[in-house]
Amino acid sequence: MAEQTWAAQQLFALAAKTPQFKERALYLALAELSEEQQRRIQLAQDELDGRTWNPSRW
């Protein structure tokens, strides 16, 4: 989680420094992709935890 936060901060900083629209759009898209990947990882972990601790499947 900390790595994702650091990467997003770096991408936003790069986007702020870049004068070209295409590069700025790329950095912002990468930051958005990183956030979405982190959200999906968390959902998968939560699903795994839920399936593991389901008493009806013991």
CHARMM internal coordinates of N, CA and C (Angstrom, degrees):
IC EDIT
DIST 1 N 1 CA 1.4370
DIST 1 CA 1 C 1.5212
ANGL 1 N 1 CA 1 C 110.36
DIST 1 C 2 N 1.3131
ANGL 1 CA 1 C 2 N 117.15
DIHE 1 N 1 CA 1 C 2 N -41.69
DIST 2 N 2 CA 1.4650
ANGL 1 C 2 N 2 CA 120.61
DIHE 1 CA 1 C 2 N 2 CA -179.42
DIST 2 CA 2 C 1.5238
ANGL 2 N 2 CA 2 C 110.66
DIHE 1 C 2 N 2 CA 2 C -66.04
DIST 2 C 3 N 1.3347
ANGL 2 CA 2 C 3 N 115.80
DIHE 2 N 2 CA 2 C 3 N -36.10
DIST 3 N 3 CA 1.4610
ANGL 2 C 3 N 3 CA 119.64
DIHE 2 CA 2 C 3 N 3 CA 179.75
DIST 3 CA 3 C 1.5304
ANGL 3 N 3 CA 3 C 110.58
DIHE 2 C 3 N 3 CA 3 C -65.60
DIST 3 C 4 N 1.3428
ANGL 3 CA 3 C 4 N 115.75
DIHE 3 N 3 CA 3 C 4 N -39.59
DIST 4 N 4 CA 1.4598
ANGL 3 C 4 N 4 CA 120.18
DIHE 3 CA 3 C 4 N 4 CA 179.89
DIST 4 CA 4 C 1.5187
ANGL 4 N 4 CA 4 C 110.23
DIHE 3 C 4 N 4 CA 4 C -65.99
DIST 4 C 5 N 1.3168
ANGL 4 CA 4 C 5 N 117.08
DIHE 4 N 4 CA 4 C 5 N -39.95
DIST 5 N 5 CA 1.4624
ANGL 4 C 5 N 5 CA 121.31
DIHE 4 CA 4 C 5 N 5 CA 178.70
DIST 5 CA 5 C 1.5209
ANGL 5 N 5 CA 5 C 110.35
DIHE 4 C 5 N 5 CA 5 C -64.00
DIST 5 C 6 N 1.3338
ANGL 5 CA 5 C 6 N 115.87
DIHE 5 N 5 CA 5 C 6 N -44.23
DIST 6 N 6 CA 1.4628
ANGL 5 C 6 N 6 CA 120.30
DIHE 5 CA 5 C 6 N 6 CA 178.89
DIST 6 CA 6 C 1.5286
ANGL 6 N 6 CA 6 C 110.40
DIHE 5 C 6 N 6 CA 6 C -62.22
DIST 6 C 7 N 1.3277
ANGL 6 CA 6 C 7 N 117.04
DIHE 6 N 6 CA 6 C 7 N -44.94
DIST 7 N 7 CA 1.4623
ANGL 6 C 7 N 7 CA 120.82
DIHE 6 CA 6 C 7 N 7 CA -179.18
DIST 7 CA 7 C 1.5260
ANGL 7 N 7 CA 7 C 110.77
DIHE 6 C 7 N 7 CA 7 C -62.67
DIST 7 C 8 N 1.3158
ANGL 7 CA 7 C 8 N 117.60
DIHE 7 N 7 CA 7 C 8 N -41.99
DIST 8 N 8 CA 1.4651
ANGL 7 C 8 N 8 CA 120.97
DIHE 7 CA 7 C 8 N 8 CA 179.19
DIST 8 CA 8 C 1.5238
ANGL 8 N 8 CA 8 C 110.44
DIHE 7 C 8 N 8 CA 8 C -63.61
DIST 8 C 9 N 1.3226
ANGL 8 CA 8 C 9 N 117.34
DIHE 8 N 8 CA 8 C 9 N -41.74
DIST 9 N 9 CA 1.4659
ANGL 8 C 9 N 9 CA 120.34
DIHE 8 CA 8 C 9 N 9 CA 177.80
DIST 9 CA 9 C 1.5182
ANGL 9 N 9 CA 9 C 110.99
DIHE 8 C 9 N 9 CA 9 C -61.61
DIST 9 C 10 N 1.3245
ANGL 9 CA 9 C 10 N 116.74
DIHE 9 N 9 CA 9 C 10 N -42.10
DIST 10 N 10 CA 1.4664
ANGL 9 C 10 N 10 CA 120.77
DIHE 9 CA 9 C 10 N 10 CA 179.43
DIST 10 CA 10 C 1.5300
ANGL 10 N 10 CA 10 C 110.93
DIHE 9 C 10 N 10 CA 10 C -64.85
DIST 10 C 11 N 1.3271
ANGL 10 CA 10 C 11 N 116.38
DIHE 10 N 10 CA 10 C 11 N -41.61
DIST 11 N 11 CA 1.4669
ANGL 10 C 11 N 11 CA 119.60
DIHE 10 CA 10 C 11 N 11 CA -180.00
DIST 11 CA 11 C 1.5241
ANGL 11 N 11 CA 11 C 111.40
DIHE 10 C 11 N 11 CA 11 C -66.48
DIST 11 C 12 N 1.3309
ANGL 11 CA 11 C 12 N 117.04
DIHE 11 N 11 CA 11 C 12 N -40.22
DIST 12 N 12 CA 1.4699
ANGL 11 C 12 N 12 CA 119.71
DIHE 11 CA 11 C 12 N 12 CA 177.54
DIST 12 CA 12 C 1.5281
ANGL 12 N 12 CA 12 C 110.95
DIHE 11 C 12 N 12 CA 12 C -66.02
DIST 12 C 13 N 1.3288
ANGL 12 CA 12 C 13 N 117.04
DIHE 12 N 12 CA 12 C 13 N -36.90
DIST 13 N 13 CA 1.4679
ANGL 12 C 13 N 13 CA 120.47
DIHE 12 CA 12 C 13 N 13 CA 177.86
DIST 13 CA 13 C 1.5265
ANGL 13 N 13 CA 13 C 110.45
DIHE 12 C 13 N 13 CA 13 C -65.78
DIST 13 C 14 N 1.3255
ANGL 13 CA 13 C 14 N 116.43
DIHE 13 N 13 CA 13 C 14 N -42.49
DIST 14 N 14 CA 1.4639
ANGL 13 C 14 N 14 CA 120.04
DIHE 13 CA 13 C 14 N 14 CA 177.69
DIST 14 CA 14 C 1.5234
ANGL 14 N 14 CA 14 C 110.95
DIHE 13 C 14 N 14 CA 14 C -63.62
DIST 14 C 15 N 1.3145
ANGL 14 CA 14 C 15 N 116.47
DIHE 14 N 14 CA 14 C 15 N -40.33
DIST 15 N 15 CA 1.4625
ANGL 14 C 15 N 15 CA 120.20
DIHE 14 CA 14 C 15 N 15 CA 179.64
DIST 15 CA 15 C 1.5245
ANGL 15 N 15 CA 15 C 110.50
DIHE 14 C 15 N 15 CA 15 C -64.37
DIST 15 C 16 N 1.3133
ANGL 15 CA 15 C 16 N 116.92
DIHE 15 N 15 CA 15 C 16 N -37.13
DIST 16 N 16 CA 1.4612
ANGL 15 C 16 N 16 CA 120.31
DIHE 15 CA 15 C 16 N 16 CA -179.47
DIST 16 CA 16 C 1.5287
ANGL 16 N 16 CA 16 C 111.85
DIHE 15 C 16 N 16 CA 16 C -69.17
DIST 16 C 17 N 1.3315
ANGL 16 CA 16 C 17 N 116.79
DIHE 16 N 16 CA 16 C 17 N -31.39
DIST 17 N 17 CA 1.4694
ANGL 16 C 17 N 17 CA 121.28
DIHE 16 CA 16 C 17 N 17 CA -178.01
DIST 17 CA 17 C 1.5229
ANGL 17 N 17 CA 17 C 113.14
DIHE 16 C 17 N 17 CA 17 C -83.20
DIST 17 C 18 N 1.3081
ANGL 17 CA 17 C 18 N 117.18
DIHE 17 N 17 CA 17 C 18 N -22.81
DIST 18 N 18 CA 1.4588
ANGL 17 C 18 N 18 CA 121.84
DIHE 17 CA 17 C 18 N 18 CA -172.39
DIST 18 CA 18 C 1.5246
ANGL 18 N 18 CA 18 C 111.49
DIHE 17 C 18 N 18 CA 18 C -81.96
DIST 18 C 19 N 1.3370
ANGL 18 CA 18 C 19 N 117.13
DIHE 18 N 18 CA 18 C 19 N 124.86
DIST 19 N 19 CA 1.4586
ANGL 18 C 19 N 19 CA 118.94
DIHE 18 CA 18 C 19 N 19 CA 178.95
DIST 19 CA 19 C 1.5370
ANGL 19 N 19 CA 19 C 113.68
DIHE 18 C 19 N 19 CA 19 C -81.57
DIST 19 C 20 N 1.3256
ANGL 19 CA 19 C 20 N 117.34
DIHE 19 N 19 CA 19 C 20 N -18.47
DIST 20 N 20 CA 1.4626
ANGL 19 C 20 N 20 CA 119.95
DIHE 19 CA 19 C 20 N 20 CA -175.60
DIST 20 CA 20 C 1.5324
ANGL 20 N 20 CA 20 C 110.39
DIHE 19 C 20 N 20 CA 20 C -88.23
DIST 20 C 21 N 1.3210
ANGL 20 CA 20 C 21 N 114.84
DIHE 20 N 20 CA 20 C 21 N 135.06
DIST 21 N 21 CA 1.4603
ANGL 20 C 21 N 21 CA 121.50
DIHE 20 CA 20 C 21 N 21 CA -176.17
DIST 21 CA 21 C 1.5237
ANGL 21 N 21 CA 21 C 112.50
DIHE 20 C 21 N 21 CA 21 C -62.68
DIST 21 C 22 N 1.3281
ANGL 21 CA 21 C 22 N 117.84
DIHE 21 N 21 CA 21 C 22 N -42.51
DIST 22 N 22 CA 1.4664
ANGL 21 C 22 N 22 CA 120.94
DIHE 21 CA 21 C 22 N 22 CA -176.62
DIST 22 CA 22 C 1.5211
ANGL 22 N 22 CA 22 C 111.41
DIHE 21 C 22 N 22 CA 22 C -63.66
DIST 22 C 23 N 1.3080
ANGL 22 CA 22 C 23 N 116.85
DIHE 22 N 22 CA 22 C 23 N -42.89
DIST 23 N 23 CA 1.4606
ANGL 22 C 23 N 23 CA 119.78
DIHE 22 CA 22 C 23 N 23 CA 179.35
DIST 23 CA 23 C 1.5312
ANGL 23 N 23 CA 23 C 110.83
DIHE 22 C 23 N 23 CA 23 C -67.47
DIST 23 C 24 N 1.3200
ANGL 23 CA 23 C 24 N 116.78
DIHE 23 N 23 CA 23 C 24 N -41.06
DIST 24 N 24 CA 1.4628
ANGL 23 C 24 N 24 CA 120.95
DIHE 23 CA 23 C 24 N 24 CA 178.96
DIST 24 CA 24 C 1.5276
ANGL 24 N 24 CA 24 C 109.47
DIHE 23 C 24 N 24 CA 24 C -62.03
DIST 24 C 25 N 1.3196
ANGL 24 CA 24 C 25 N 117.02
DIHE 24 N 24 CA 24 C 25 N -44.26
DIST 25 N 25 CA 1.4643
ANGL 24 C 25 N 25 CA 120.85
DIHE 24 CA 24 C 25 N 25 CA 179.19
DIST 25 CA 25 C 1.5307
ANGL 25 N 25 CA 25 C 110.79
DIHE 24 C 25 N 25 CA 25 C -62.75
DIST 25 C 26 N 1.3251
ANGL 25 CA 25 C 26 N 116.79
DIHE 25 N 25 CA 25 C 26 N -37.85
DIST 26 N 26 CA 1.4613
ANGL 25 C 26 N 26 CA 120.44
DIHE 25 CA 25 C 26 N 26 CA 178.31
DIST 26 CA 26 C 1.5239
ANGL 26 N 26 CA 26 C 110.79
DIHE 25 C 26 N 26 CA 26 C -64.11
DIST 26 C 27 N 1.3159
ANGL 26 CA 26 C 27 N 117.67
DIHE 26 N 26 CA 26 C 27 N -46.82
DIST 27 N 27 CA 1.4648
ANGL 26 C 27 N 27 CA 120.88
DIHE 26 CA 26 C 27 N 27 CA -179.73
DIST 27 CA 27 C 1.5226
ANGL 27 N 27 CA 27 C 111.45
DIHE 26 C 27 N 27 CA 27 C -62.54
DIST 27 C 28 N 1.3125
ANGL 27 CA 27 C 28 N 116.81
DIHE 27 N 27 CA 27 C 28 N -42.53
DIST 28 N 28 CA 1.4628
ANGL 27 C 28 N 28 CA 119.81
DIHE 27 CA 27 C 28 N 28 CA 179.88
DIST 28 CA 28 C 1.5273
ANGL 28 N 28 CA 28 C 111.41
DIHE 27 C 28 N 28 CA 28 C -67.74
DIST 28 C 29 N 1.3252
ANGL 28 CA 28 C 29 N 117.07
DIHE 28 N 28 CA 28 C 29 N -37.14
DIST 29 N 29 CA 1.4636
ANGL 28 C 29 N 29 CA 120.75
DIHE 28 CA 28 C 29 N 29 CA 177.49
DIST 29 CA 29 C 1.5297
ANGL 29 N 29 CA 29 C 110.39
DIHE 28 C 29 N 29 CA 29 C -66.49
DIST 29 C 30 N 1.3257
ANGL 29 CA 29 C 30 N 117.10
DIHE 29 N 29 CA 29 C 30 N -38.30
DIST 30 N 30 CA 1.4635
ANGL 29 C 30 N 30 CA 120.02
DIHE 29 CA 29 C 30 N 30 CA 177.79
DIST 30 CA 30 C 1.5283
ANGL 30 N 30 CA 30 C 111.00
DIHE 29 C 30 N 30 CA 30 C -65.87
DIST 30 C 31 N 1.3170
ANGL 30 CA 30 C 31 N 117.08
DIHE 30 N 30 CA 30 C 31 N -39.04
DIST 31 N 31 CA 1.4692
ANGL 30 C 31 N 31 CA 120.50
DIHE 30 CA 30 C 31 N 31 CA 177.30
DIST 31 CA 31 C 1.5329
ANGL 31 N 31 CA 31 C 110.16
DIHE 30 C 31 N 31 CA 31 C -63.63
DIST 31 C 32 N 1.3130
ANGL 31 CA 31 C 32 N 116.86
DIHE 31 N 31 CA 31 C 32 N -42.22
DIST 32 N 32 CA 1.4664
ANGL 31 C 32 N 32 CA 120.98
DIHE 31 CA 31 C 32 N 32 CA 178.48
DIST 32 CA 32 C 1.5256
ANGL 32 N 32 CA 32 C 111.07
DIHE 31 C 32 N 32 CA 32 C -64.73
DIST 32 C 33 N 1.3355
ANGL 32 CA 32 C 33 N 116.38
DIHE 32 N 32 CA 32 C 33 N -41.41
DIST 33 N 33 CA 1.4592
ANGL 32 C 33 N 33 CA 120.98
DIHE 32 CA 32 C 33 N 33 CA 178.07
DIST 33 CA 33 C 1.5245
ANGL 33 N 33 CA 33 C 110.79
DIHE 32 C 33 N 33 CA 33 C -62.33
DIST 33 C 34 N 1.3023
ANGL 33 CA 33 C 34 N 116.57
DIHE 33 N 33 CA 33 C 34 N -42.48
DIST 34 N 34 CA 1.4554
ANGL 33 C 34 N 34 CA 121.39
DIHE 33 CA 33 C 34 N 34 CA 178.97
DIST 34 CA 34 C 1.5225
ANGL 34 N 34 CA 34 C 111.24
DIHE 33 C 34 N 34 CA 34 C -61.49
DIST 34 C 35 N 1.3158
ANGL 34 CA 34 C 35 N 117.49
DIHE 34 N 34 CA 34 C 35 N -43.23
DIST 35 N 35 CA 1.4609
ANGL 34 C 35 N 35 CA 121.28
DIHE 34 CA 34 C 35 N 35 CA 178.18
DIST 35 CA 35 C 1.5243
ANGL 35 N 35 CA 35 C 111.08
DIHE 34 C 35 N 35 CA 35 C -64.12
DIST 35 C 36 N 1.3245
ANGL 35 CA 35 C 36 N 117.51
DIHE 35 N 35 CA 35 C 36 N -41.01
DIST 36 N 36 CA 1.4613
ANGL 35 C 36 N 36 CA 121.24
DIHE 35 CA 35 C 36 N 36 CA 179.39
DIST 36 CA 36 C 1.5280
ANGL 36 N 36 CA 36 C 111.04
DIHE 35 C 36 N 36 CA 36 C -65.76
DIST 36 C 37 N 1.3312
ANGL 36 CA 36 C 37 N 116.85
DIHE 36 N 36 CA 36 C 37 N -40.48
DIST 37 N 37 CA 1.4561
ANGL 36 C 37 N 37 CA 119.93
DIHE 36 CA 36 C 37 N 37 CA 177.91
DIST 37 CA 37 C 1.5219
ANGL 37 N 37 CA 37 C 110.76
DIHE 36 C 37 N 37 CA 37 C -63.12
DIST 37 C 38 N 1.3269
ANGL 37 CA 37 C 38 N 117.15
DIHE 37 N 37 CA 37 C 38 N -41.72
DIST 38 N 38 CA 1.4567
ANGL 37 C 38 N 38 CA 120.53
DIHE 37 CA 37 C 38 N 38 CA 178.80
DIST 38 CA 38 C 1.5268
ANGL 38 N 38 CA 38 C 110.81
DIHE 37 C 38 N 38 CA 38 C -63.70
DIST 38 C 39 N 1.3308
ANGL 38 CA 38 C 39 N 117.08
DIHE 38 N 38 CA 38 C 39 N -39.10
DIST 39 N 39 CA 1.4577
ANGL 38 C 39 N 39 CA 120.74
DIHE 38 CA 38 C 39 N 39 CA 178.19
DIST 39 CA 39 C 1.5311
ANGL 39 N 39 CA 39 C 110.42
DIHE 38 C 39 N 39 CA 39 C -63.64
DIST 39 C 40 N 1.3254
ANGL 39 CA 39 C 40 N 117.25
DIHE 39 N 39 CA 39 C 40 N -42.88
DIST 40 N 40 CA 1.4673
ANGL 39 C 40 N 40 CA 120.57
DIHE 39 CA 39 C 40 N 40 CA -179.59
DIST 40 CA 40 C 1.5229
ANGL 40 N 40 CA 40 C 111.79
DIHE 39 C 40 N 40 CA 40 C -67.77
DIST 40 C 41 N 1.3188
ANGL 40 CA 40 C 41 N 116.75
DIHE 40 N 40 CA 40 C 41 N -37.33
DIST 41 N 41 CA 1.4653
ANGL 40 C 41 N 41 CA 120.10
DIHE 40 CA 40 C 41 N 41 CA 176.51
DIST 41 CA 41 C 1.5197
ANGL 41 N 41 CA 41 C 109.90
DIHE 40 C 41 N 41 CA 41 C -61.94
DIST 41 C 42 N 1.3325
ANGL 41 CA 41 C 42 N 116.79
DIHE 41 N 41 CA 41 C 42 N -44.33
DIST 42 N 42 CA 1.4594
ANGL 41 C 42 N 42 CA 120.68
DIHE 41 CA 41 C 42 N 42 CA 179.62
DIST 42 CA 42 C 1.5261
ANGL 42 N 42 CA 42 C 110.84
DIHE 41 C 42 N 42 CA 42 C -63.58
DIST 42 C 43 N 1.3317
ANGL 42 CA 42 C 43 N 117.65
DIHE 42 N 42 CA 42 C 43 N -40.81
DIST 43 N 43 CA 1.4669
ANGL 42 C 43 N 43 CA 120.49
DIHE 42 CA 42 C 43 N 43 CA 178.21
DIST 43 CA 43 C 1.5294
ANGL 43 N 43 CA 43 C 111.22
DIHE 42 C 43 N 43 CA 43 C -62.87
DIST 43 C 44 N 1.3214
ANGL 43 CA 43 C 44 N 116.82
DIHE 43 N 43 CA 43 C 44 N -41.34
DIST 44 N 44 CA 1.4631
ANGL 43 C 44 N 44 CA 120.59
DIHE 43 CA 43 C 44 N 44 CA 179.35
DIST 44 CA 44 C 1.5257
ANGL 44 N 44 CA 44 C 110.65
DIHE 43 C 44 N 44 CA 44 C -65.67
DIST 44 C 45 N 1.3227
ANGL 44 CA 44 C 45 N 117.39
DIHE 44 N 44 CA 44 C 45 N -40.96
DIST 45 N 45 CA 1.4626
ANGL 44 C 45 N 45 CA 120.15
DIHE 44 CA 44 C 45 N 45 CA 177.82
DIST 45 CA 45 C 1.5190
ANGL 45 N 45 CA 45 C 111.00
DIHE 44 C 45 N 45 CA 45 C -64.48
DIST 45 C 46 N 1.3225
ANGL 45 CA 45 C 46 N 116.61
DIHE 45 N 45 CA 45 C 46 N -41.97
DIST 46 N 46 CA 1.4603
ANGL 45 C 46 N 46 CA 120.24
DIHE 45 CA 45 C 46 N 46 CA 178.72
DIST 46 CA 46 C 1.5252
ANGL 46 N 46 CA 46 C 111.54
DIHE 45 C 46 N 46 CA 46 C -64.23
DIST 46 C 47 N 1.3272
ANGL 46 CA 46 C 47 N 116.73
DIHE 46 N 46 CA 46 C 47 N -39.47
DIST 47 N 47 CA 1.4648
ANGL 46 C 47 N 47 CA 120.09
DIHE 46 CA 46 C 47 N 47 CA 178.34
DIST 47 CA 47 C 1.5211
ANGL 47 N 47 CA 47 C 110.45
DIHE 46 C 47 N 47 CA 47 C -64.99
DIST 47 C 48 N 1.3033
ANGL 47 CA 47 C 48 N 116.59
DIHE 47 N 47 CA 47 C 48 N -42.55
DIST 48 N 48 CA 1.4576
ANGL 47 C 48 N 48 CA 120.54
DIHE 47 CA 47 C 48 N 48 CA 178.58
DIST 48 CA 48 C 1.5251
ANGL 48 N 48 CA 48 C 111.11
DIHE 47 C 48 N 48 CA 48 C -62.34
DIST 48 C 49 N 1.3198
ANGL 48 CA 48 C 49 N 116.55
DIHE 48 N 48 CA 48 C 49 N -43.46
DIST 49 N 49 CA 1.4645
ANGL 48 C 49 N 49 CA 120.08
DIHE 48 CA 48 C 49 N 49 CA 176.73
DIST 49 CA 49 C 1.5264
ANGL 49 N 49 CA 49 C 110.85
DIHE 48 C 49 N 49 CA 49 C -61.35
DIST 49 C 50 N 1.3131
ANGL 49 CA 49 C 50 N 117.34
DIHE 49 N 49 CA 49 C 50 N -42.69
DIST 50 N 50 CA 1.4544
ANGL 49 C 50 N 50 CA 120.91
DIHE 49 CA 49 C 50 N 50 CA -179.65
DIST 50 CA 50 C 1.5139
ANGL 50 N 50 CA 50 C 112.21
DIHE 49 C 50 N 50 CA 50 C -64.68
DIST 50 C 51 N 1.3038
ANGL 50 CA 50 C 51 N 117.24
DIHE 50 N 50 CA 50 C 51 N -40.01
DIST 51 N 51 CA 1.4679
ANGL 50 C 51 N 51 CA 119.89
DIHE 50 CA 50 C 51 N 51 CA 179.32
DIST 51 CA 51 C 1.5289
ANGL 51 N 51 CA 51 C 111.28
DIHE 50 C 51 N 51 CA 51 C -71.17
DIST 51 C 52 N 1.3127
ANGL 51 CA 51 C 52 N 116.89
DIHE 51 N 51 CA 51 C 52 N -35.18
DIST 52 N 52 CA 1.4559
ANGL 51 C 52 N 52 CA 120.78
DIHE 51 CA 51 C 52 N 52 CA -178.97
DIST 52 CA 52 C 1.5177
ANGL 52 N 52 CA 52 C 111.41
DIHE 51 C 52 N 52 CA 52 C -67.83
DIST 52 C 53 N 1.3335
ANGL 52 CA 52 C 53 N 117.27
DIHE 52 N 52 CA 52 C 53 N -39.11
DIST 53 N 53 CA 1.4523
ANGL 52 C 53 N 53 CA 121.36
DIHE 52 CA 52 C 53 N 53 CA -175.00
DIST 53 CA 53 C 1.5285
ANGL 53 N 53 CA 53 C 113.21
DIHE 52 C 53 N 53 CA 53 C -97.46
DIST 53 C 54 N 1.3058
ANGL 53 CA 53 C 54 N 118.21
DIHE 53 N 53 CA 53 C 54 N 19.55
DIST 54 N 54 CA 1.4580
ANGL 53 C 54 N 54 CA 121.42
DIHE 53 CA 53 C 54 N 54 CA 178.97
DIST 54 CA 54 C 1.5390
ANGL 54 N 54 CA 54 C 108.95
DIHE 53 C 54 N 54 CA 54 C -83.56
DIST 54 C 55 N 1.3346
ANGL 54 CA 54 C 55 N 119.08
DIHE 54 N 54 CA 54 C 55 N 109.48
DIST 55 N 55 CA 1.4665
ANGL 54 C 55 N 55 CA 121.62
DIHE 54 CA 54 C 55 N 55 CA -176.60
DIST 55 CA 55 C 1.5289
ANGL 55 N 55 CA 55 C 113.80
DIHE 54 C 55 N 55 CA 55 C -62.18
DIST 55 C 56 N 1.3192
ANGL 55 CA 55 C 56 N 118.77
DIHE 55 N 55 CA 55 C 56 N -25.59
DIST 56 N 56 CA 1.4691
ANGL 55 C 56 N 56 CA 119.72
DIHE 55 CA 55 C 56 N 56 CA -179.08
DIST 56 CA 56 C 1.5297
ANGL 56 N 56 CA 56 C 112.23
DIHE 55 C 56 N 56 CA 56 C -70.67
DIST 56 C 57 N 1.2915
ANGL 56 CA 56 C 57 N 117.99
DIHE 56 N 56 CA 56 C 57 N -14.02
DIST 57 N 57 CA 1.4694
ANGL 56 C 57 N 57 CA 120.65
DIHE 56 CA 56 C 57 N 57 CA -179.72
DIST 57 CA 57 C 1.5293
ANGL 57 N 57 CA 57 C 112.23
DIHE 56 C 57 N 57 CA 57 C -105.14
DIST 57 C 58 N 1.3142
ANGL 57 CA 57 C 58 N 117.96
DIHE 57 N 57 CA 57 C 58 N 11.40
DIST 58 N 58 CA 1.4701
ANGL 57 C 58 N 58 CA 120.09
DIHE 57 CA 57 C 58 N 58 CA -179.77
DIST 58 CA 58 C 1.4764
ANGL 58 N 58 CA 58 C 111.28
DIHE 57 C 58 N 58 CA 58 C -83.69
END
COOR INIT
IC SEED 1 N 1 CA 1 C
IC BUILD
